[in-house]
């Protein structure tokens, strides 16, 4: 079956409120994603590589702190502390980026 409607149908769909809401949500999500990627690049440069790796393994890689500690040869407490430091720094950096963007 061939689709019909041509440009009139596309114009109708483009103006549909649900489509506009979806586009706005996607833009907001992408904006937040870009903020966090930029913040991550800044924070990664500023922290010890093992600290970043502990964060990366436990947050991005979704490994337990116990697993990350074993991989890194660190204590579980050190991994928790490293993850917490990076997360705090990321929040601070995102806030800074948002304030500078306004």
Secondary structure, DSSP 8 states (H G I E B T S, - for coil): -----HHHHHHHHHT-HHHHHHHHHHHHHHHHHHHHHHHHHHHHHHS-HHHHHHHIIIIIS---HHHHHHHHT--HHHHHHHHHHHHHHHHHHHHHHHHHH-
